[in-house]
Amino acid sequence: MSQYPPPMPGQYPQQVFAQPPQQSYRALVITSWVLIGITCLLAFVPILGCATWIIAGPVLLTTVILAIVTLTRGGTVAGVGLLLMSIFVAPVIVIFAPIFSSALGISGM
């Protein structure tokens, strides 16, 4: 026997639906920008910049994956910005910044 009385005719018990937790993408975006920023800044250090050629591949691959996850969670503008930075801008910086900064360091400017 139930402790609750049966519903009156025309009345239905209220159903409570739990909302799924919102998947935030802000932490992913911040992490991606920090990774890209540190990698690009290291590229400008004269001799150490050449080491970024080794670490840039895994870092930029990680940021592309995080950008795709950001896109799936609804962060369209942030995801597209991260994809563009990871695929087009950061590789150019990582390739040419060590060459430029090392040339300036050797020439004594």
MOGI-V158907 format. One record per residue. N is the residue number from 1. RES is the residue in three letters. D_CENTER is the distance of its C-alpha to the mean C-alpha in whole Angstrom. Layout:
BEGIN
n = {N:N}
res = {RES:RES}
d_center = {D_CENTER:D_CENTER}
END
This chain:
BEGIN
n = {1:2:3:4:5:6:7:8:9:10:11:12:13:14:15:16:17:18:19:20:21:22:23:24:25:26:27:28:29:30:31:32:33:34:35:36:37:38:39:40:41:42:43:44:45:46:47:48:49:50:51:52:53:54:55:56:57:58:59:60:61:62:63:64:65:66:67:68:69:70:71:72:73:74:75:76:77:78:79:80:81:82:83:84:85:86:87:88:89:90:91:92:93:94:95:96:97:98:99:100:101:102:103:104:105:106:107:108:109}
res = {MET:SER:GLN:TYR:PRO:PRO:PRO:MET:PRO:GLY:GLN:TYR:PRO:GLN:GLN:VAL:PHE:ALA:GLN:PRO:PRO:GLN:GLN:SER:TYR:ARG:ALA:LEU:VAL:ILE:THR:SER:TRP:VAL:LEU:ILE:GLY:ILE:THR:CYS:LEU:LEU:ALA:PHE:VAL:PRO:ILE:LEU:GLY:CYS:ALA:THR:TRP:ILE:ILE:ALA:GLY:PRO:VAL:LEU:LEU:THR:THR:VAL:ILE:LEU:ALA:ILE:VAL:THR:LEU:THR:ARG:GLY:GLY:THR:VAL:ALA:GLY:VAL:GLY:LEU:LEU:LEU:MET:SER:ILE:PHE:VAL:ALA:PRO:VAL:ILE:VAL:ILE:PHE:ALA:PRO:ILE:PHE:SER:SER:ALA:LEU:GLY:ILE:SER:GLY:MET}
d_center = {55:52:52:51:53:53:51:54:54:52:49:46:44:41:38:35:32:29:25:22:20:17:14:12:8:8:8:4:4:6:6:3:6:9:8:9:12:13:14:15:17:19:20:22:24:27:28:25:23:24:22:19:20:20:17:15:15:13:11:10:10:8:5:7:8:4:5:8:8:7:10:12:12:13:10:12:12:8:7:10:10:7:9:12:11:10:13:15:15:14:16:19:18:18:21:23:23:24:27:28:27:30:32:32:33:36:37:38:36}
END
